[in-house]
Amino acid sequence: MMSLFANRNYARLFGAQVVALLGTGLLTVGLGLLAYDLAGARAGVVLGTAYTIKMVAYVGLSPLAQAWALRLPRKAVLIGADALRGGVALCLPFVTELWQVYVLIFMLQAASATFTPAYQAVLPDILPEEREYTRALSLSRMAYDLENLLSPALAGLLLAVLSYHWLFVGTFAGFVVSTVLVALSAIPALGRAAAARPFRERLSRGLRIYLATPRLRGLLSLNLAAAAVGAFVLVNTVVLVRAGLGGGESGLAIAMAAFGAGSMAAALLLPRLLDHLPDRRVMMAGARGLAAVALVAGSVLWLDGLPGWAVFLAVWAVFGFLYSAILTPSGRLLRRSAHADDRPAVFAAQFALSHACWLGTYPLAGWAGEALGMGPALMLLAGVAGLGLVAAARLWPANLPDAPEHTHPDLPDDHPHLRAHGGRRHAHPFVIDDDHHAWPTHG
């Protein structure tokens, strides 16, 4: 993986991702403590609402932002989104009412709904070799895990000497450094064809490609499985640690660090594993394990109560490992399913649709935790994960060829792609390269 950093543009963009996520991790811990400060034992409901607002911004604004930003320089879009996120973070230490939390979270996540898909779509252009891109995906997953590992550890150190309000200042600093690193990077421009399309076409193209591709429909179902258990962890850990186990502020940081450590371990193992096993097999195994462990953990929590601290951390680490096994390979599926000019649209569709899953599971996790108790809530969300697993098995069959058929009703008669297929507009497969990877040929 370290050879990737010989590519200076990738190294700078990865550095921008790392520092921004370090800051976001501080914000995650700070937001949990702010919610507990404002609402006490109802902090899980407050966080569920805040995360629901986050998902509304992601789902509703990501396709709009992508369609609008196609006609702007990609670097300017990334810098502008980072600057807005930093400004919002500076406002959080002054919050005194819950409605202020909700407004600021919406603004911050609206900026993230612009930044994240654009960043993800840039990586395949900077790393066109699939082997390198696969390793970059693992590094990106590890960077996300810093939000649950190093950031909480740093938060724990800061909380020993400072008020949690200073965590939001650290978030601001992370976005400032990220902005500088993006500004120093050379980012390839998109082709003119994508920007020339009408707004309605730019808005819907990614969703249409996504929902027409069997592997991506299966990916969406697996996203639901990951979101079900992930939402329980993010929403209810603060209540389990502080009200259930009697932990202090640093206890929340340690619990989230355990989840991040498990996820990071999976990210380290996956590149070599994916060299030898199909993406589907790895992702389906992760989803089966996640649903099963959540069901067992929920049963134990319901019947016997919370386990000891060490067992609790071990279960959270297993959750993180299986969660990462589902999500890390997803970029490979997206990369194989679109041309370079269509990748921003497809990545934005993945961003919106996957977070639609979180939009449902976040409030469910908060409501069920308060109304049913933590054990039944975890069992309920394990059932949702099981539904996602069953849907993925049906929508993305194991025996499905890696070259799904596609059509071209919108191409002119003299388009070179139609000439290459004898003028046929309907039902012809993707091109398969020597490594048995499917590469779409539609324009």
Buried (B, 14 or more C-beta within 10 A) or exposed (E): BEEBEEBEBBBBBBBBBBBBBBBBBBBBBBBBBBBBEBBEEBBBBBBBBBBBBBBBBBBBBBBBBBBBBBBEEBBEBBBBBBBBBBBBBBBBBEBEEBEBBBBBBBBBBBBBBBBBBBBBBBBBBBBEEBEBBBBBBBBBBBBBBBBBBBBBBBBBEBBEEEEBBBBBBBBBBBBBBBBBBBBBBEBEEBEEEBBEBEEEBBBBBBBEBBEBBBBBBBBBBBBBBBBBBBBBBBBBBBBBBBBBBEBEBBBBBBBBBBBBBBBBBBBBBBBEBBEEEEBBEBBBBBBBBBBBBBBBBBBBBBEEEBBEBEEBBBBBBBBBBBBBBBBBBBBBBBBBBBBBBBBBBBBBBBBBBBBBBBBBBBBBBBBBBBEBBBBBBBBBBBBBBBBBBBBBBEBBEEEEEBBBEBEBEEBEEEBEEBEEBEEEBEEBBBEEEEEEBBBBBBB
